[in-house]
Each structure stands twice: as structure tokens, then as C-alpha cells.
């Protein structure tokens, strides 16, 4: 199945609902680069709480493709723990 899909100015695409239904995508996917191809797969774990996963840090989104130090990552974790305590995230 092929489809021409536009990419937004922010680099976003929409996965057609028929595709999402066919592979059973909920809210979390895995992206892999294989040469000049991008592979999109649903995240499958043994955990029945897959929908509770959130992305805390994305190097491309949050830091122009660069990693961060352990100290900065710990600060990100602590910030999200505070947000969770106050009911701002699940």
C-alpha cells in the first residue's frame, strides 16, 4: 500500500487511519532509519500500560539533535515528577 503524503513545515506527517487500524497503532510508535527509508512500527511491550508512555526528552526535538548530560537528564526527570505530583501529566 502506497500513499503520497505531505510533510508539514514542522516536519510532521499524518498516518492514514486505515494504516493505523491495519497495524493496530495506539499512541506509541517506533521509527527506524534503513538507508533512505523510514520504518514505522507500533511499540509492542509486555506492559499493558503502553498508552501511559510519554517522551521526556527527544534529542532532535529538544536539543537540535545533540544529547544532554546526565545531570540535565536528571533535571528533566525531576521536573516531570513534579508535574505528575500536581496532576499535569499522567
PyMOL Python script that loads the backbone (N, CA, C, O; Angstrom):
from pymol import cmd

cmd.read_pdbstr("""\
ATOM      1  N   UNK A   1       0.852  -1.170   0.000  1.00  0.00           N
ATOM      2  CA  UNK A   1       0.000   0.000   0.000  1.00  0.00           C
ATOM      3  C   UNK A   1       0.903   1.239   0.000  1.00  0.00           C
ATOM      4  O   UNK A   1       1.762   1.377   0.870  1.00  0.00           O
ATOM      5  N   UNK A   2       0.717   2.112  -0.942  1.00  0.00           N
ATOM      6  CA  UNK A   2       1.491   3.347  -1.023  1.00  0.00           C
ATOM      7  C   UNK A   2       0.565   4.545  -1.017  1.00  0.00           C
ATOM      8  O   UNK A   2      -0.586   4.463  -1.445  1.00  0.00           O
ATOM      9  N   UNK A   3       1.088   5.668  -0.521  1.00  0.00           N
ATOM     10  CA  UNK A   3       0.322   6.904  -0.491  1.00  0.00           C
ATOM     11  C   UNK A   3       1.309   8.054  -0.499  1.00  0.00           C
ATOM     12  O   UNK A   3       2.297   8.030   0.235  1.00  0.00           O
ATOM     13  N   UNK A   4       1.056   9.045  -1.307  1.00  0.00           N
ATOM     14  CA  UNK A   4       1.867  10.264  -1.278  1.00  0.00           C
ATOM     15  C   UNK A   4       1.329  11.111  -0.134  1.00  0.00           C
ATOM     16  O   UNK A   4       0.130  11.383  -0.057  1.00  0.00           O
ATOM     17  N   UNK A   5       2.218  11.520   0.744  1.00  0.00           N
ATOM     18  CA  UNK A   5       1.814  12.249   1.948  1.00  0.00           C
ATOM     19  C   UNK A   5       2.653  13.508   2.057  1.00  0.00           C
ATOM     20  O   UNK A   5       3.872  13.454   1.891  1.00  0.00           O
ATOM     21  N   UNK A   6       2.036  14.618   2.329  1.00  0.00           N
ATOM     22  CA  UNK A   6       2.771  15.874   2.510  1.00  0.00           C
ATOM     23  C   UNK A   6       3.390  15.917   3.904  1.00  0.00           C
ATOM     24  O   UNK A   6       2.872  15.328   4.853  1.00  0.00           O
ATOM     25  N   UNK A   7       4.509  16.627   4.003  1.00  0.00           N
ATOM     26  CA  UNK A   7       5.186  16.860   5.273  1.00  0.00           C
ATOM     27  C   UNK A   7       4.977  18.323   5.618  1.00  0.00           C
ATOM     28  O   UNK A   7       5.216  19.197   4.785  1.00  0.00           O
ATOM     29  N   UNK A   8       4.534  18.601   6.839  1.00  0.00           N
ATOM     30  CA  UNK A   8       4.289  19.989   7.237  1.00  0.00           C
ATOM     31  C   UNK A   8       5.604  20.741   7.390  1.00  0.00           C
ATOM     32  O   UNK A   8       6.677  20.138   7.365  1.00  0.00           O
ATOM     33  N   UNK A   9       5.521  22.049   7.549  1.00  0.00           N
ATOM     34  CA  UNK A   9       6.715  22.868   7.762  1.00  0.00           C
ATOM     35  C   UNK A   9       7.474  22.435   9.003  1.00  0.00           C
ATOM     36  O   UNK A   9       8.688  22.617   9.087  1.00  0.00           O
ATOM     37  N   UNK A  10       6.761  21.861   9.971  1.00  0.00           N
ATOM     38  CA  UNK A  10       7.391  21.397  11.213  1.00  0.00           C
ATOM     39  C   UNK A  10       7.878  19.952  11.106  1.00  0.00           C
ATOM     40  O   UNK A  10       8.320  19.375  12.100  1.00  0.00           O
ATOM     41  N   UNK A  11       7.802  19.364   9.909  1.00  0.00           N
ATOM     42  CA  UNK A  11       8.291  18.006   9.702  1.00  0.00           C
ATOM     43  C   UNK A  11       7.328  16.922  10.133  1.00  0.00           C
ATOM     44  O   UNK A  11       7.745  15.782  10.338  1.00  0.00           O
ATOM     45  N   UNK A  12       6.050  17.244  10.278  1.00  0.00           N
ATOM     46  CA  UNK A  12       5.066  16.276  10.735  1.00  0.00           C
ATOM     47  C   UNK A  12       4.327  15.654   9.559  1.00  0.00           C
ATOM     48  O   UNK A  12       4.155  16.271   8.508  1.00  0.00           O
ATOM     49  N   UNK A  13       3.890  14.401   9.769  1.00  0.00           N
ATOM     50  CA  UNK A  13       3.046  13.720   8.793  1.00  0.00           C
ATOM     51  C   UNK A  13       1.845  13.142   9.532  1.00  0.00           C
ATOM     52  O   UNK A  13       1.873  12.985  10.753  1.00  0.00           O
ATOM     53  N   UNK A  14       0.801  12.830   8.790  1.00  0.00           N
ATOM     54  CA  UNK A  14      -0.358  12.151   9.353  1.00  0.00           C
ATOM     55  C   UNK A  14      -0.374  10.737   8.810  1.00  0.00           C
ATOM     56  O   UNK A  14      -0.308  10.535   7.597  1.00  0.00           O
ATOM     57  N   UNK A  15      -0.460   9.756   9.697  1.00  0.00           N
ATOM     58  CA  UNK A  15      -0.600   8.371   9.260  1.00  0.00           C
ATOM     59  C   UNK A  15      -2.078   8.120   8.991  1.00  0.00           C
ATOM     60  O   UNK A  15      -2.907   8.317   9.879  1.00  0.00           O
ATOM     61  N   UNK A  16      -2.418   7.691   7.791  1.00  0.00           N
ATOM     62  CA  UNK A  16      -3.835   7.455   7.473  1.00  0.00           C
ATOM     63  C   UNK A  16      -4.475   6.469   8.452  1.00  0.00           C
ATOM     64  O   UNK A  16      -3.836   5.506   8.875  1.00  0.00           O
ATOM     65  N   UNK A  17      -5.718   6.710   8.803  1.00  0.00           N
ATOM     66  CA  UNK A  17      -6.417   5.883   9.788  1.00  0.00           C
ATOM     67  C   UNK A  17      -6.473   4.429   9.346  1.00  0.00           C
ATOM     68  O   UNK A  17      -6.382   3.537  10.190  1.00  0.00           O
ATOM     69  N   UNK A  18      -6.619   4.160   8.058  1.00  0.00           N
ATOM     70  CA  UNK A  18      -6.662   2.774   7.579  1.00  0.00           C
ATOM     71  C   UNK A  18      -5.349   2.050   7.901  1.00  0.00           C
ATOM     72  O   UNK A  18      -5.361   0.868   8.244  1.00  0.00           O
ATOM     73  N   UNK A  19      -4.233   2.749   7.793  1.00  0.00           N
ATOM     74  CA  UNK A  19      -2.938   2.144   8.115  1.00  0.00           C
ATOM     75  C   UNK A  19      -2.847   1.871   9.611  1.00  0.00           C
ATOM     76  O   UNK A  19      -2.417   0.798  10.035  1.00  0.00           O
ATOM     77  N   UNK A  20      -3.266   2.876  10.416  1.00  0.00           N
ATOM     78  CA  UNK A  20      -3.190   2.704  11.875  1.00  0.00           C
ATOM     79  C   UNK A  20      -4.045   1.529  12.321  1.00  0.00           C
ATOM     80  O   UNK A  20      -3.632   0.755  13.184  1.00  0.00           O
ATOM     81  N   UNK A  21      -5.228   1.389  11.746  1.00  0.00           N
ATOM     82  CA  UNK A  21      -6.098   0.267  12.104  1.00  0.00           C
ATOM     83  C   UNK A  21      -5.489  -1.064  11.678  1.00  0.00           C
ATOM     84  O   UNK A  21      -5.560  -2.050  12.410  1.00  0.00           O
ATOM     85  N   UNK A  22      -4.892  -1.085  10.488  1.00  0.00           N
ATOM     86  CA  UNK A  22      -4.333  -2.327   9.956  1.00  0.00           C
ATOM     87  C   UNK A  22      -3.222  -2.888  10.838  1.00  0.00           C
ATOM     88  O   UNK A  22      -3.144  -4.099  11.045  1.00  0.00           O
ATOM     89  N   UNK A  23      -2.357  -2.004  11.362  1.00  0.00           N
ATOM     90  CA  UNK A  23      -1.250  -2.487  12.193  1.00  0.00           C
ATOM     91  C   UNK A  23      -1.510  -2.330  13.685  1.00  0.00           C
ATOM     92  O   UNK A  23      -0.657  -2.691  14.497  1.00  0.00           O
ATOM     93  N   UNK A  24      -2.664  -1.802  14.062  1.00  0.00           N
ATOM     94  CA  UNK A  24      -3.026  -1.701  15.467  1.00  0.00           C
ATOM     95  C   UNK A  24      -2.245  -0.668  16.255  1.00  0.00           C
ATOM     96  O   UNK A  24      -1.893  -0.901  17.412  1.00  0.00           O
ATOM     97  N   UNK A  25      -1.974   0.469  15.638  1.00  0.00           N
ATOM     98  CA  UNK A  25      -1.225   1.520  16.328  1.00  0.00           C
ATOM     99  C   UNK A  25      -2.124   2.217  17.340  1.00  0.00           C
ATOM    100  O   UNK A  25      -3.220   2.670  17.008  1.00  0.00           O
ATOM    101  N   UNK A  26      -1.651   2.296  18.566  1.00  0.00           N
ATOM    102  CA  UNK A  26      -2.360   3.046  19.594  1.00  0.00           C
ATOM    103  C   UNK A  26      -1.788   4.465  19.595  1.00  0.00           C
ATOM    104  O   UNK A  26      -2.140   5.279  18.742  1.00  0.00           O
ATOM    105  N   UNK A  27      -0.913   4.755  20.546  1.00  0.00           N
ATOM    106  CA  UNK A  27      -0.361   6.101  20.636  1.00  0.00           C
ATOM    107  C   UNK A  27       1.153   6.147  20.491  1.00  0.00           C
ATOM    108  O   UNK A  27       1.722   7.224  20.313  1.00  0.00           O
ATOM    109  N   UNK A  28       1.818   4.987  20.566  1.00  0.00           N
ATOM    110  CA  UNK A  28       3.270   4.981  20.580  1.00  0.00           C
ATOM    111  C   UNK A  28       3.807   4.137  19.439  1.00  0.00           C
ATOM    112  O   UNK A  28       3.379   3.002  19.231  1.00  0.00           O
ATOM    113  N   UNK A  29       4.754   4.711  18.700  1.00  0.00           N
ATOM    114  CA  UNK A  29       5.354   4.010  17.568  1.00  0.00           C
ATOM    115  C   UNK A  29       6.866   4.041  17.692  1.00  0.00           C
ATOM    116  O   UNK A  29       7.422   4.803  18.483  1.00  0.00           O
ATOM    117  N   UNK A  30       7.519   3.209  16.907  1.00  0.00           N
ATOM    118  CA  UNK A  30       8.979   3.183  16.820  1.00  0.00           C
ATOM    119  C   UNK A  30       9.340   3.582  15.388  1.00  0.00           C
ATOM    120  O   UNK A  30       8.745   3.085  14.432  1.00  0.00           O
ATOM    121  N   UNK A  31      10.308   4.474  15.247  1.00  0.00           N
ATOM    122  CA  UNK A  31      10.805   4.886  13.929  1.00  0.00           C
ATOM    123  C   UNK A  31      12.228   4.363  13.773  1.00  0.00           C
ATOM    124  O   UNK A  31      13.057   4.518  14.670  1.00  0.00           O
ATOM    125  N   UNK A  32      12.502   3.746  12.632  1.00  0.00           N
ATOM    126  CA  UNK A  32      13.849   3.254  12.326  1.00  0.00           C
ATOM    127  C   UNK A  32      14.256   3.788  10.956  1.00  0.00           C
ATOM    128  O   UNK A  32      13.435   3.873  10.042  1.00  0.00           O
ATOM    129  N   UNK A  33      15.525   4.144  10.826  1.00  0.00           N
ATOM    130  CA  UNK A  33      16.074   4.574   9.549  1.00  0.00           C
ATOM    131  C   UNK A  33      16.811   3.375   8.950  1.00  0.00           C
ATOM    132  O   UNK A  33      17.621   2.740   9.624  1.00  0.00           O
ATOM    133  N   UNK A  34      16.531   3.073   7.699  1.00  0.00           N
ATOM    134  CA  UNK A  34      17.205   1.992   6.980  1.00  0.00           C
ATOM    135  C   UNK A  34      17.599   2.544   5.617  1.00  0.00           C
ATOM    136  O   UNK A  34      16.811   2.514   4.671  1.00  0.00           O
ATOM    137  N   UNK A  35      18.822   3.046   5.528  1.00  0.00           N
ATOM    138  CA  UNK A  35      19.267   3.692   4.284  1.00  0.00           C
ATOM    139  C   UNK A  35      18.447   4.944   4.038  1.00  0.00           C
ATOM    140  O   UNK A  35      18.459   5.874   4.845  1.00  0.00           O
ATOM    141  N   UNK A  36      17.728   4.963   2.905  1.00  0.00           N
ATOM    142  CA  UNK A  36      16.891   6.121   2.592  1.00  0.00           C
ATOM    143  C   UNK A  36      15.425   5.866   2.922  1.00  0.00           C
ATOM    144  O   UNK A  36      14.545   6.562   2.415  1.00  0.00           O
ATOM    145  N   UNK A  37      15.157   4.871   3.771  1.00  0.00           N
ATOM    146  CA  UNK A  37      13.785   4.521   4.157  1.00  0.00           C
ATOM    147  C   UNK A  37      13.561   4.787   5.641  1.00  0.00           C
ATOM    148  O   UNK A  37      14.478   4.665   6.452  1.00  0.00           O
ATOM    149  N   UNK A  38      12.345   5.148   5.976  1.00  0.00           N
ATOM    150  CA  UNK A  38      11.932   5.284   7.374  1.00  0.00           C
ATOM    151  C   UNK A  38      10.900   4.199   7.635  1.00  0.00           C
ATOM    152  O   UNK A  38       9.891   4.114   6.934  1.00  0.00           O
ATOM    153  N   UNK A  39      11.150   3.368   8.642  1.00  0.00           N
ATOM    154  CA  UNK A  39      10.228   2.293   9.001  1.00  0.00           C
ATOM    155  C   UNK A  39       9.452   2.723  10.247  1.00  0.00           C
ATOM    156  O   UNK A  39      10.045   3.149  11.238  1.00  0.00           O
ATOM    157  N   UNK A  40       8.144   2.609  10.191  1.00  0.00           N
ATOM    158  CA  UNK A  40       7.276   2.970  11.311  1.00  0.00           C
ATOM    159  C   UNK A  40       6.598   1.701  11.800  1.00  0.00           C
ATOM    160  O   UNK A  40       5.936   1.008  11.028  1.00  0.00           O
ATOM    161  N   UNK A  41       6.762   1.394  13.087  1.00  0.00           N
ATOM    162  CA  UNK A  41       6.167   0.192  13.676  1.00  0.00           C
ATOM    163  C   UNK A  41       5.480   0.554  14.983  1.00  0.00           C
ATOM    164  O   UNK A  41       5.905   1.486  15.666  1.00  0.00           O
ATOM    165  N   UNK A  42       4.422  -0.170  15.341  1.00  0.00           N
ATOM    166  CA  UNK A  42       3.816   0.071  16.648  1.00  0.00           C
ATOM    167  C   UNK A  42       4.737  -0.421  17.759  1.00  0.00           C
ATOM    168  O   UNK A  42       5.442  -1.415  17.585  1.00  0.00           O
ATOM    169  N   UNK A  43       4.736   0.257  18.885  1.00  0.00           N
ATOM    170  CA  UNK A  43       5.512  -0.189  20.038  1.00  0.00           C
ATOM    171  C   UNK A  43       4.758  -1.339  20.677  1.00  0.00           C
ATOM    172  O   UNK A  43       3.581  -1.214  21.017  1.00  0.00           O
ATOM    173  N   UNK A  44       5.437  -2.446  20.836  1.00  0.00           N
ATOM    174  CA  UNK A  44       4.838  -3.613  21.482  1.00  0.00           C
ATOM    175  C   UNK A  44       5.702  -3.972  22.685  1.00  0.00           C
ATOM    176  O   UNK A  44       6.900  -4.222  22.545  1.00  0.00           O
ATOM    177  N   UNK A  45       5.094  -3.997  23.860  1.00  0.00           N
ATOM    178  CA  UNK A  45       5.807  -4.393  25.078  1.00  0.00           C
ATOM    179  C   UNK A  45       4.953  -5.404  25.824  1.00  0.00           C
ATOM    180  O   UNK A  45       3.814  -5.680  25.448  1.00  0.00           O
ATOM    181  N   UNK A  46       5.515  -5.938  26.867  1.00  0.00           N
ATOM    182  CA  UNK A  46       4.771  -6.868  27.714  1.00  0.00           C
ATOM    183  C   UNK A  46       3.865  -6.113  28.687  1.00  0.00           C
ATOM    184  O   UNK A  46       3.045  -6.713  29.381  1.00  0.00           O
ATOM    185  N   UNK A  47       4.023  -4.804  28.727  1.00  0.00           N
ATOM    186  CA  UNK A  47       3.293  -3.973  29.678  1.00  0.00           C
ATOM    187  C   UNK A  47       1.942  -3.582  29.104  1.00  0.00           C
ATOM    188  O   UNK A  47       1.874  -3.052  27.995  1.00  0.00           O
ATOM    189  N   UNK A  48       0.872  -3.832  29.835  1.00  0.00           N
ATOM    190  CA  UNK A  48      -0.458  -3.473  29.339  1.00  0.00           C
ATOM    191  C   UNK A  48      -0.759  -1.988  29.513  1.00  0.00           C
ATOM    192  O   UNK A  48      -1.869  -1.539  29.227  1.00  0.00           O
ATOM    193  N   UNK A  49       0.230  -1.224  29.983  1.00  0.00           N
ATOM    194  CA  UNK A  49       0.039   0.217  30.175  1.00  0.00           C
ATOM    195  C   UNK A  49       0.771   1.029  29.114  1.00  0.00           C
ATOM    196  O   UNK A  49       1.215   2.143  29.389  1.00  0.00           O
ATOM    197  N   UNK A  50       0.905   0.483  27.895  1.00  0.00           N
ATOM    198  CA  UNK A  50       1.658   1.160  26.833  1.00  0.00           C
ATOM    199  C   UNK A  50       1.194   2.584  26.600  1.00  0.00           C
ATOM    200  O   UNK A  50       2.010   3.453  26.289  1.00  0.00           O
ATOM    201  N   UNK A  51      -0.098   2.844  26.742  1.00  0.00           N
ATOM    202  CA  UNK A  51      -0.616   4.189  26.489  1.00  0.00           C
ATOM    203  C   UNK A  51      -0.143   5.201  27.515  1.00  0.00           C
ATOM    204  O   UNK A  51      -0.328   6.402  27.319  1.00  0.00           O
ATOM    205  N   UNK A  52       0.466   4.746  28.609  1.00  0.00           N
ATOM    206  CA  UNK A  52       0.937   5.659  29.638  1.00  0.00           C
ATOM    207  C   UNK A  52       2.349   6.174  29.360  1.00  0.00           C
ATOM    208  O   UNK A  52       2.841   7.030  30.096  1.00  0.00           O
ATOM    209  N   UNK A  53       3.006   5.678  28.324  1.00  0.00           N
ATOM    210  CA  UNK A  53       4.350   6.118  27.995  1.00  0.00           C
ATOM    211  C   UNK A  53       4.324   7.559  27.513  1.00  0.00           C
ATOM    212  O   UNK A  53       3.426   7.959  26.772  1.00  0.00           O
ATOM    213  N   UNK A  54       5.306   8.329  27.934  1.00  0.00           N
ATOM    214  CA  UNK A  54       5.474   9.685  27.422  1.00  0.00           C
ATOM    215  C   UNK A  54       6.941   9.883  27.053  1.00  0.00           C
ATOM    216  O   UNK A  54       7.814   9.206  27.597  1.00  0.00           O
ATOM    217  N   UNK A  55       7.213  10.790  26.151  1.00  0.00           N
ATOM    218  CA  UNK A  55       8.589  11.115  25.790  1.00  0.00           C
ATOM    219  C   UNK A  55       9.043  12.260  26.671  1.00  0.00           C
ATOM    220  O   UNK A  55       8.496  13.361  26.609  1.00  0.00           O
ATOM    221  N   UNK A  56      10.054  11.991  27.500  1.00  0.00           N
ATOM    222  CA  UNK A  56      10.575  13.026  28.385  1.00  0.00           C
ATOM    223  C   UNK A  56      11.594  13.905  27.668  1.00  0.00           C
ATOM    224  O   UNK A  56      11.622  15.122  27.855  1.00  0.00           O
ATOM    225  N   UNK A  57      12.419  13.282  26.855  1.00  0.00           N
ATOM    226  CA  UNK A  57      13.457  14.033  26.146  1.00  0.00           C
ATOM    227  C   UNK A  57      13.632  13.430  24.769  1.00  0.00           C
ATOM    228  O   UNK A  57      13.777  12.215  24.631  1.00  0.00           O
ATOM    229  N   UNK A  58      13.618  14.256  23.769  1.00  0.00           N
ATOM    230  CA  UNK A  58      13.872  13.846  22.389  1.00  0.00           C
ATOM    231  C   UNK A  58      14.991  14.751  21.889  1.00  0.00           C
ATOM    232  O   UNK A  58      14.797  15.957  21.743  1.00  0.00           O
ATOM    233  N   UNK A  59      16.150  14.178  21.630  1.00  0.00           N
ATOM    234  CA  UNK A  59      17.316  14.987  21.259  1.00  0.00           C
ATOM    235  C   UNK A  59      17.044  15.859  20.047  1.00  0.00           C
ATOM    236  O   UNK A  59      17.463  17.016  20.014  1.00  0.00           O
ATOM    237  N   UNK A  60      16.344  15.322  19.042  1.00  0.00           N
ATOM    238  CA  UNK A  60      16.058  16.114  17.847  1.00  0.00           C
ATOM    239  C   UNK A  60      15.095  17.257  18.175  1.00  0.00           C
ATOM    240  O   UNK A  60      15.296  18.391  17.740  1.00  0.00           O
ATOM    241  N   UNK A  61      14.066  16.955  18.933  1.00  0.00           N
ATOM    242  CA  UNK A  61      13.048  17.960  19.256  1.00  0.00           C
ATOM    243  C   UNK A  61      13.556  18.966  20.284  1.00  0.00           C
ATOM    244  O   UNK A  61      13.334  20.169  20.154  1.00  0.00           O
ATOM    245  N   UNK A  62      14.237  18.460  21.302  1.00  0.00           N
ATOM    246  CA  UNK A  62      14.558  19.295  22.457  1.00  0.00           C
ATOM    247  C   UNK A  62      15.961  19.889  22.462  1.00  0.00           C
ATOM    248  O   UNK A  62      16.232  20.815  23.226  1.00  0.00           O
ATOM    249  N   UNK A  63      16.859  19.372  21.622  1.00  0.00           N
ATOM    250  CA  UNK A  63      18.234  19.838  21.728  1.00  0.00           C
ATOM    251  C   UNK A  63      18.974  19.811  20.391  1.00  0.00           C
ATOM    252  O   UNK A  63      20.175  19.544  20.349  1.00  0.00           O
ATOM    253  N   UNK A  64      18.263  20.085  19.310  1.00  0.00           N
ATOM    254  CA  UNK A  64      18.861  20.180  17.968  1.00  0.00           C
ATOM    255  C   UNK A  64      19.724  18.973  17.619  1.00  0.00           C
ATOM    256  O   UNK A  64      20.770  19.114  16.986  1.00  0.00           O
ATOM    257  N   UNK A  65      19.283  17.782  18.035  1.00  0.00           N
ATOM    258  CA  UNK A  65      19.978  16.557  17.681  1.00  0.00           C
ATOM    259  C   UNK A  65      21.144  16.179  18.570  1.00  0.00           C
ATOM    260  O   UNK A  65      21.782  15.148  18.356  1.00  0.00           O
ATOM    261  N   UNK A  66      21.428  17.000  19.562  1.00  0.00           N
ATOM    262  CA  UNK A  66      22.551  16.715  20.453  1.00  0.00           C
ATOM    263  C   UNK A  66      22.032  16.048  21.725  1.00  0.00           C
ATOM    264  O   UNK A  66      20.901  16.290  22.147  1.00  0.00           O
ATOM    265  N   UNK A  67      22.847  15.229  22.313  1.00  0.00           N
ATOM    266  CA  UNK A  67      22.490  14.616  23.590  1.00  0.00           C
ATOM    267  C   UNK A  67      22.575  15.636  24.715  1.00  0.00           C
ATOM    268  O   UNK A  67      22.864  16.811  24.489  1.00  0.00           O
ATOM    269  N   UNK A  68      22.320  15.166  25.922  1.00  0.00           N
ATOM    270  CA  UNK A  68      22.451  16.029  27.093  1.00  0.00           C
ATOM    271  C   UNK A  68      23.249  15.285  28.155  1.00  0.00           C
ATOM    272  O   UNK A  68      23.405  14.065  28.100  1.00  0.00           O
ATOM    273  N   UNK A  69      23.743  16.034  29.107  1.00  0.00           N
ATOM    274  CA  UNK A  69      24.491  15.420  30.199  1.00  0.00           C
ATOM    275  C   UNK A  69      23.536  14.678  31.130  1.00  0.00           C
ATOM    276  O   UNK A  69      22.330  14.922  31.130  1.00  0.00           O
ATOM    277  N   UNK A  70      24.096  13.777  31.917  1.00  0.00           N
ATOM    278  CA  UNK A  70      23.294  13.029  32.881  1.00  0.00           C
ATOM    279  C   UNK A  70      22.608  13.991  33.854  1.00  0.00           C
ATOM    280  O   UNK A  70      21.456  13.778  34.235  1.00  0.00           O
ATOM    281  N   UNK A  71      23.311  15.039  34.250  1.00  0.00           N
ATOM    282  CA  UNK A  71      22.739  15.998  35.193  1.00  0.00           C
ATOM    283  C   UNK A  71      21.502  16.683  34.606  1.00  0.00           C
ATOM    284  O   UNK A  71      20.492  16.848  35.290  1.00  0.00           O
ATOM    285  N   UNK A  72      21.591  17.077  33.339  1.00  0.00           N
ATOM    286  CA  UNK A  72      20.439  17.721  32.699  1.00  0.00           C
ATOM    287  C   UNK A  72      19.280  16.742  32.543  1.00  0.00           C
ATOM    288  O   UNK A  72      18.119  17.122  32.693  1.00  0.00           O
ATOM    289  N   UNK A  73      19.596  15.468  32.240  1.00  0.00           N
ATOM    290  CA  UNK A  73      18.531  14.477  32.097  1.00  0.00           C
ATOM    291  C   UNK A  73      17.846  14.237  33.441  1.00  0.00           C
ATOM    292  O   UNK A  73      16.625  14.094  33.495  1.00  0.00           O
ATOM    293  N   UNK A  74      18.616  14.193  34.517  1.00  0.00           N
ATOM    294  CA  UNK A  74      18.038  14.046  35.850  1.00  0.00           C
ATOM    295  C   UNK A  74      17.118  15.226  36.149  1.00  0.00           C
ATOM    296  O   UNK A  74      16.052  15.047  36.738  1.00  0.00           O
ATOM    297  N   UNK A  75      17.521  16.431  35.746  1.00  0.00           N
ATOM    298  CA  UNK A  75      16.673  17.612  35.950  1.00  0.00           C
ATOM    299  C   UNK A  75      15.353  17.467  35.180  1.00  0.00           C
ATOM    300  O   UNK A  75      14.297  17.850  35.683  1.00  0.00           O
ATOM    301  N   UNK A  76      15.415  16.912  33.957  1.00  0.00           N
ATOM    302  CA  UNK A  76      14.196  16.679  33.172  1.00  0.00           C
ATOM    303  C   UNK A  76      13.293  15.699  33.911  1.00  0.00           C
ATOM    304  O   UNK A  76      12.085  15.915  34.004  1.00  0.00           O
ATOM    305  N   UNK A  77      13.876  14.618  34.438  1.00  0.00           N
ATOM    306  CA  UNK A  77      13.095  13.627  35.192  1.00  0.00           C
ATOM    307  C   UNK A  77      12.442  14.261  36.423  1.00  0.00           C
ATOM    308  O   UNK A  77      11.260  14.047  36.690  1.00  0.00           O
ATOM    309  N   UNK A  78      13.223  15.035  37.162  1.00  0.00           N
ATOM    310  CA  UNK A  78      12.690  15.681  38.366  1.00  0.00           C
ATOM    311  C   UNK A  78      11.562  16.646  38.028  1.00  0.00           C
ATOM    312  O   UNK A  78      10.562  16.706  38.744  1.00  0.00           O
ATOM    313  N   UNK A  79      11.713  17.398  36.951  1.00  0.00           N
ATOM    314  CA  UNK A  79      10.675  18.336  36.524  1.00  0.00           C
ATOM    315  C   UNK A  79       9.383  17.584  36.210  1.00  0.00           C
ATOM    316  O   UNK A  79       8.298  18.017  36.600  1.00  0.00           O
ATOM    317  N   UNK A  80       9.501  16.456  35.503  1.00  0.00           N
ATOM    318  CA  UNK A  80       8.313  15.682  35.152  1.00  0.00           C
ATOM    319  C   UNK A  80       7.694  15.006  36.367  1.00  0.00           C
ATOM    320  O   UNK A  80       6.476  14.834  36.412  1.00  0.00           O
ATOM    321  N   UNK A  81       8.498  14.617  37.352  1.00  0.00           N
ATOM    322  CA  UNK A  81       7.943  14.074  38.596  1.00  0.00           C
ATOM    323  C   UNK A  81       7.120  15.134  39.316  1.00  0.00           C
ATOM    324  O   UNK A  81       6.052  14.837  39.851  1.00  0.00           O
ATOM    325  N   UNK A  82       7.611  16.364  39.329  1.00  0.00           N
ATOM    326  CA  UNK A  82       6.861  17.468  39.936  1.00  0.00           C
ATOM    327  C   UNK A  82       5.545  17.699  39.205  1.00  0.00           C
ATOM    328  O   UNK A  82       4.501  17.881  39.832  1.00  0.00           O
ATOM    329  N   UNK A  83       5.600  17.690  37.872  1.00  0.00           N
ATOM    330  CA  UNK A  83       4.384  17.879  37.078  1.00  0.00           C
ATOM    331  C   UNK A  83       3.384  16.774  37.369  1.00  0.00           C
ATOM    332  O   UNK A  83       2.183  17.031  37.455  1.00  0.00           O
ATOM    333  N   UNK A  84       3.867  15.542  37.523  1.00  0.00           N
ATOM    334  CA  UNK A  84       2.977  14.417  37.805  1.00  0.00           C
ATOM    335  C   UNK A  84       2.332  14.581  39.180  1.00  0.00           C
ATOM    336  O   UNK A  84       1.145  14.304  39.347  1.00  0.00           O
ATOM    337  N   UNK A  85       3.114  15.032  40.167  1.00  0.00           N
ATOM    338  CA  UNK A  85       2.582  15.240  41.516  1.00  0.00           C
ATOM    339  C   UNK A  85       1.415  16.235  41.505  1.00  0.00           C
ATOM    340  O   UNK A  85       0.468  16.100  42.280  1.00  0.00           O
ATOM    341  N   UNK A  86       1.493  17.222  40.630  1.00  0.00           N
ATOM    342  CA  UNK A  86       0.471  18.255  40.564  1.00  0.00           C
ATOM    343  C   UNK A  86      -0.601  17.942  39.524  1.00  0.00           C
ATOM    344  O   UNK A  86      -1.416  18.802  39.188  1.00  0.00           O
ATOM    345  N   UNK A  87      -0.599  16.705  39.012  1.00  0.00           N
ATOM    346  CA  UNK A  87      -1.655  16.260  38.099  1.00  0.00           C
ATOM    347  C   UNK A  87      -1.584  16.821  36.697  1.00  0.00           C
ATOM    348  O   UNK A  87      -2.579  16.796  35.972  1.00  0.00           O
ATOM    349  N   UNK A  88      -0.419  17.331  36.296  1.00  0.00           N
ATOM    350  CA  UNK A  88      -0.305  17.911  34.956  1.00  0.00           C
ATOM    351  C   UNK A  88       0.089  16.893  33.899  1.00  0.00           C
ATOM    352  O   UNK A  88      -0.003  17.176  32.705  1.00  0.00           O
ATOM    353  N   UNK A  89       0.528  15.707  34.322  1.00  0.00           N
ATOM    354  CA  UNK A  89       0.743  14.604  33.408  1.00  0.00           C
ATOM    355  C   UNK A  89       0.244  13.345  34.101  1.00  0.00           C
ATOM    356  O   UNK A  89       0.102  13.309  35.323  1.00  0.00           O
ATOM    357  N   UNK A  90      -0.026  12.296  33.293  1.00  0.00           N
ATOM    358  CA  UNK A  90      -0.498  11.043  33.873  1.00  0.00           C
ATOM    359  C   UNK A  90       0.543  10.390  34.721  1.00  0.00           C
ATOM    360  O   UNK A  90       0.300   9.322  35.283  1.00  0.00           O
TER     361      UNK A  90
END
""", "prot")
cmd.dss("prot")
cmd.show_as("cartoon", "prot")
cmd.util.cbc("prot")
cmd.orient("prot")
